[in-house]
Amino acid sequence: MKKLKLILHLAKNGEIGGKIRITLRELAKDLGVSPQTVLRWLDELEKEGYIAREVEGKKTCIELTEKALRFLEGLCEELSEVLHRGVIIGEVVSGLGEGAYYVKQYTPLIKEYLGFEPYPGTLNVRIIFPKTIFDALYNVKPVLIPGFVKNGRTFGDVKAYKVKINGIEGAIVLPSRTIHPPKIAEVMAPVYLRKELNLKDGSRIKLKVME
């Protein structure tokens, strides 16, 4: 943990591949530990090959080695794998009541492209993890439901991402034009999710993205 804390601090405060010049007192203050602790950590990291350092007057010049950069790269890959397993955590919130109208308009296409007849309405979920709906779905290929014109009105394309909600198959829908912020996911399913899962505003919910 100490190794990670110090390496991350050095990486954030110095250019990757460059050097950081700092006093032990400054570094200790930044990390919330004593200068003696920082000196011990630096000694250990140097022995293990994660840093190279030189003393320049009162300051220490520290550079992350290739081993440290590979360590950070591996950590990034592991974190990415953990954070992007297709799980979305959120809480139920009330919508504006417009979902039912649009679901009805798209119902024939939803049946054709997603394979289920949707309940006439959507469940609005405020994203807690990850940060936004785009972070959750950035590497998932959507099902594109094409737009159409009806009674002189144009309905745009909709991107649909298949998900499971407590074993119920549904989809997150992202209209080409939406008033919802990126923290809100609109979820549709073949059943009334609020009733089926006994949900109310503030209920915690987990969505599993199906790739």
DOPAFI-125498 format. One record per residue (C-alpha): residue number from 0; residue in one letter; chain; z, x, y. Coordinates in steps of 0.1 Angstrom, whole numbers. Example, Ala and Ser with C-alpha at 12.3 -4.5 7.8 and 13.67 -1.06 7.14 Angstrom:
BEGIN
+-----+----+----+-------+-------+-------+
!   i ! aa ! ch !    zz !    xx !    yy !
+-----+----+----+-------+-------+-------+
!   0 !  A !  A !    78 !   123 !   -45 !
!   1 !  S !  A !    71 !   137 !   -11 !
+-----+----+----+-------+-------+-------+
! end
This chain:
BEGIN
+-----+----+----+-------+-------+-------+
!   i ! aa ! ch !    zz !    xx !    yy !
+-----+----+----+-------+-------+-------+
!   0 !  M !  A !     0 !     0 !     0 !
!   1 !  K !  A !     9 !    28 !    24 !
!   2 !  K !  A !   -24 !    45 !    16 !
!   3 !  L !  A !   -44 !    14 !    23 !
!   4 !  K !  A !   -25 !     6 !    55 !
!   5 !  L !  A !   -31 !    41 !    69 !
!   6 !  I !  A !   -67 !    44 !    58 !
!   7 !  L !  A !   -75 !    10 !    73 !
!   8 !  H !  A !   -58 !    19 !   105 !
!   9 !  L !  A !   -78 !    51 !   108 !
!  10 !  A !  A !  -110 !    34 !    99 !
!  11 !  K !  A !  -105 !     6 !   126 !
!  12 !  N !  A !   -94 !    30 !   153 !
!  13 !  G !  A !  -119 !    58 !   148 !
!  14 !  E !  A !  -157 !    57 !   142 !
!  15 !  I !  A !  -167 !    56 !   105 !
!  16 !  G !  A !  -178 !    92 !    98 !
!  17 !  G !  A !  -161 !   104 !   130 !
!  18 !  K !  A !  -127 !   117 !   139 !
!  19 !  I !  A !   -96 !   103 !   156 !
!  20 !  R !  A !   -73 !   124 !   178 !
!  21 !  I !  A !   -38 !   110 !   180 !
!  22 !  T !  A !    -2 !   122 !   181 !
!  23 !  L !  A !    22 !   114 !   152 !
!  24 !  R !  A !    44 !    94 !   176 !
!  25 !  E !  A !    14 !    72 !   187 !
!  26 !  L !  A !     3 !    67 !   151 !
!  27 !  A !  A !    39 !    59 !   140 !
!  28 !  K !  A !    42 !    33 !   168 !
!  29 !  D !  A !     9 !    17 !   158 !
!  30 !  L !  A !    20 !    14 !   122 !
!  31 !  G !  A !    56 !     4 !   129 !
!  32 !  V !  A !    71 !    33 !   110 !
!  33 !  S !  A !    88 !    66 !   119 !
!  34 !  P !  A !    69 !    98 !   127 !
!  35 !  Q !  A !    84 !   114 !    97 !
!  36 !  T !  A !    70 !    86 !    75 !
!  37 !  V !  A !    36 !    90 !    90 !
!  38 !  L !  A !    37 !   128 !    84 !
!  39 !  R !  A !    46 !   122 !    48 !
!  40 !  W !  A !    17 !    97 !    44 !
!  41 !  L !  A !    -7 !   121 !    59 !
!  42 !  D !  A !     4 !   149 !    37 !
!  43 !  E !  A !    -1 !   127 !     6 !
!  44 !  L !  A !   -35 !   114 !    17 !
!  45 !  E !  A !   -47 !   150 !    24 !
!  46 !  K !  A !   -35 !   162 !   -10 !
!  47 !  E !  A !   -53 !   133 !   -26 !
!  48 !  G !  A !   -85 !   141 !    -8 !
!  49 !  Y !  A !   -87 !   110 !    15 !
!  50 !  I !  A !   -85 !   127 !    48 !
!  51 !  A !  A !   -91 !   161 !    65 !
!  52 !  R !  A !   -70 !   170 !    94 !
!  53 !  E !  A !   -64 !   197 !   120 !
!  54 !  V !  A !   -37 !   201 !   146 !
!  55 !  E !  A !   -50 !   204 !   182 !
!  56 !  G !  A !   -20 !   210 !   204 !
!  57 !  K !  A !     2 !   179 !   204 !
!  58 !  K !  A !   -25 !   158 !   187 !
!  59 !  T !  A !   -37 !   157 !   151 !
!  60 !  C !  A !   -74 !   154 !   145 !
!  61 !  I !  A !   -80 !   132 !   114 !
!  62 !  E !  A !  -112 !   124 !    96 !
!  63 !  L !  A !  -117 !   101 !    66 !
!  64 !  T !  A !  -134 !   119 !    38 !
!  65 !  E !  A !  -162 !   106 !    16 !
!  66 !  K !  A !  -136 !    97 !   -10 !
!  67 !  A !  A !  -119 !    74 !    16 !
!  68 !  L !  A !  -152 !    58 !    26 !
!  69 !  R !  A !  -159 !    51 !   -11 !
!  70 !  F !  A !  -124 !    37 !   -15 !
!  71 !  L !  A !  -130 !    13 !    15 !
!  72 !  E !  A !  -164 !     3 !     1 !
!  73 !  G !  A !  -150 !    -5 !   -33 !
!  74 !  L !  A !  -122 !   -25 !   -17 !
!  75 !  C !  A !  -147 !   -45 !     4 !
!  76 !  E !  A !  -167 !   -54 !   -27 !
!  77 !  E !  A !  -135 !   -64 !   -46 !
!  78 !  L !  A !  -123 !   -86 !   -17 !
!  79 !  S !  A !  -157 !  -101 !   -13 !
!  80 !  E !  A !  -157 !  -111 !   -50 !
!  81 !  V !  A !  -122 !  -126 !   -47 !
!  82 !  L !  A !  -129 !  -145 !   -14 !
!  83 !  H !  A !  -163 !  -158 !   -24 !
!  84 !  R !  A !  -158 !  -174 !   -58 !
!  85 !  G !  A !  -172 !  -206 !   -46 !
!  86 !  V !  A !  -138 !  -222 !   -39 !
!  87 !  I !  A !  -132 !  -241 !    -7 !
!  88 !  I !  A !   -97 !  -252 !     3 !
!  89 !  G !  A !   -94 !  -278 !    30 !
!  90 !  E !  A !   -75 !  -309 !    41 !
!  91 !  V !  A !   -88 !  -345 !    45 !
!  92 !  V !  A !   -94 !  -357 !    81 !
!  93 !  S !  A !  -109 !  -389 !    95 !
!  94 !  G !  A !  -145 !  -390 !   105 !
!  95 !  L !  A !  -163 !  -410 !   131 !
!  96 !  G !  A !  -175 !  -436 !   107 !
!  97 !  E !  A !  -212 !  -427 !   109 !
!  98 !  G !  A !  -214 !  -412 !    74 !
!  99 !  A !  A !  -219 !  -446 !    57 !
! 100 !  Y !  A !  -250 !  -454 !    77 !
! 101 !  Y !  A !  -267 !  -421 !    70 !
! 102 !  V !  A !  -258 !  -420 !    33 !
! 103 !  K !  A !  -274 !  -455 !    29 !
! 104 !  Q !  A !  -306 !  -442 !    46 !
! 105 !  Y !  A !  -308 !  -412 !    23 !
! 106 !  T !  A !  -296 !  -429 !    -9 !
! 107 !  P !  A !  -330 !  -430 !   -27 !
! 108 !  L !  A !  -336 !  -393 !   -20 !
! 109 !  I !  A !  -300 !  -384 !   -29 !
! 110 !  K !  A !  -306 !  -401 !   -63 !
! 111 !  E !  A !  -338 !  -383 !   -67 !
! 112 !  Y !  A !  -327 !  -348 !   -57 !
! 113 !  L !  A !  -290 !  -348 !   -67 !
! 114 !  G !  A !  -290 !  -372 !   -96 !
! 115 !  F !  A !  -263 !  -396 !   -85 !
! 116 !  E !  A !  -261 !  -428 !   -64 !
! 117 !  P !  A !  -237 !  -419 !   -36 !
! 118 !  Y !  A !  -208 !  -440 !   -24 !
! 119 !  P !  A !  -218 !  -453 !    11 !
! 120 !  G !  A !  -197 !  -429 !    31 !
! 121 !  T !  A !  -186 !  -393 !    33 !
! 122 !  L !  A !  -152 !  -376 !    30 !
! 123 !  N !  A !  -145 !  -352 !    59 !
! 124 !  V !  A !  -127 !  -321 !    50 !
! 125 !  R !  A !  -114 !  -296 !    75 !
! 126 !  I !  A !  -119 !  -261 !    61 !
! 127 !  I !  A !   -88 !  -240 !    57 !
! 128 !  F !  A !  -103 !  -213 !    34 !
! 129 !  P !  A !  -126 !  -195 !    40 !
! 130 !  K !  A !  -129 !  -196 !    78 !
! 131 !  T !  A !  -159 !  -219 !    81 !
! 132 !  I !  A !  -183 !  -239 !    59 !
! 133 !  F !  A !  -210 !  -212 !    65 !
! 134 !  D !  A !  -187 !  -185 !    51 !
! 135 !  A !  A !  -182 !  -206 !    20 !
! 136 !  L !  A !  -219 !  -213 !    14 !
! 137 !  Y !  A !  -237 !  -183 !    28 !
! 138 !  N !  A !  -248 !  -170 !    -6 !
! 139 !  V !  A !  -254 !  -204 !   -23 !
! 140 !  K !  A !  -289 !  -218 !   -25 !
! 141 !  P !  A !  -289 !  -255 !   -13 !
! 142 !  V !  A !  -308 !  -284 !   -26 !
! 143 !  L !  A !  -331 !  -294 !     3 !
! 144 !  I !  A !  -334 !  -332 !     8 !
! 145 !  P !  A !  -365 !  -337 !    29 !
! 146 !  G !  A !  -365 !  -357 !    61 !
! 147 !  F !  A !  -385 !  -389 !    66 !
! 148 !  V !  A !  -395 !  -415 !    92 !
! 149 !  K !  A !  -382 !  -450 !    89 !
! 150 !  N !  A !  -389 !  -478 !   114 !
! 151 !  G !  A !  -400 !  -453 !   139 !
! 152 !  R !  A !  -369 !  -432 !   136 !
! 153 !  T !  A !  -369 !  -397 !   123 !
! 154 !  F !  A !  -343 !  -385 !    98 !
! 155 !  G !  A !  -342 !  -348 !    95 !
! 156 !  D !  A !  -339 !  -325 !    64 !
! 157 !  V !  A !  -305 !  -323 !    48 !
! 158 !  K !  A !  -291 !  -293 !    29 !
! 159 !  A !  A !  -269 !  -303 !     0 !
! 160 !  Y !  A !  -246 !  -280 !   -19 !
! 161 !  K !  A !  -234 !  -293 !   -53 !
! 162 !  V !  A !  -196 !  -292 !   -57 !
! 163 !  K !  A !  -169 !  -305 !   -80 !
! 164 !  I !  A !  -138 !  -323 !   -66 !
! 165 !  N !  A !  -111 !  -326 !   -93 !
! 166 !  G !  A !  -139 !  -328 !  -119 !
! 167 !  I !  A !  -160 !  -353 !   -99 !
! 168 !  E !  A !  -195 !  -341 !   -91 !
! 169 !  G !  A !  -205 !  -345 !   -56 !
! 170 !  A !  A !  -221 !  -325 !   -28 !
! 171 !  I !  A !  -214 !  -310 !     6 !
! 172 !  V !  A !  -242 !  -321 !    30 !
! 173 !  L !  A !  -253 !  -302 !    61 !
! 174 !  P !  A !  -278 !  -323 !    82 !
! 175 !  S !  A !  -303 !  -304 !   103 !
! 176 !  R !  A !  -286 !  -321 !   133 !
! 177 !  T !  A !  -249 !  -326 !   131 !
! 178 !  I !  A !  -221 !  -332 !   156 !
! 179 !  H !  A !  -195 !  -317 !   133 !
! 180 !  P !  A !  -181 !  -282 !   140 !
! 181 !  P !  A !  -184 !  -255 !   113 !
! 182 !  K !  A !  -148 !  -261 !   102 !
! 183 !  I !  A !  -157 !  -296 !    89 !
! 184 !  A !  A !  -174 !  -303 !    56 !
! 185 !  E !  A !  -190 !  -337 !    48 !
! 186 !  V !  A !  -186 !  -345 !    11 !
! 187 !  M !  A !  -204 !  -373 !    -7 !
! 188 !  A !  A !  -199 !  -384 !   -43 !
! 189 !  P !  A !  -207 !  -413 !   -66 !
! 190 !  V !  A !  -172 !  -427 !   -60 !
! 191 !  Y !  A !  -149 !  -435 !   -31 !
! 192 !  L !  A !  -131 !  -402 !   -32 !
! 193 !  R !  A !  -101 !  -413 !   -10 !
! 194 !  K !  A !   -93 !  -441 !   -35 !
! 195 !  E !  A !  -103 !  -423 !   -67 !
! 196 !  L !  A !   -81 !  -392 !   -58 !
! 197 !  N !  A !   -55 !  -410 !   -38 !
! 198 !  L !  A !   -63 !  -391 !    -7 !
! 199 !  K !  A !   -52 !  -396 !    29 !
! 200 !  D !  A !   -55 !  -377 !    61 !
! 201 !  G !  A !   -37 !  -344 !    57 !
! 202 !  S !  A !   -42 !  -343 !    19 !
! 203 !  R !  A !   -49 !  -308 !     5 !
! 204 !  I !  A !   -82 !  -307 !   -15 !
! 205 !  K !  A !  -100 !  -280 !   -34 !
! 206 !  L !  A !  -138 !  -280 !   -38 !
! 207 !  K !  A !  -156 !  -259 !   -64 !
! 208 !  V !  A !  -191 !  -249 !   -54 !
! 209 !  M !  A !  -216 !  -252 !   -83 !
! 210 !  E !  A !  -243 !  -226 !   -81 !
+-----+----+----+-------+-------+-------+
! end
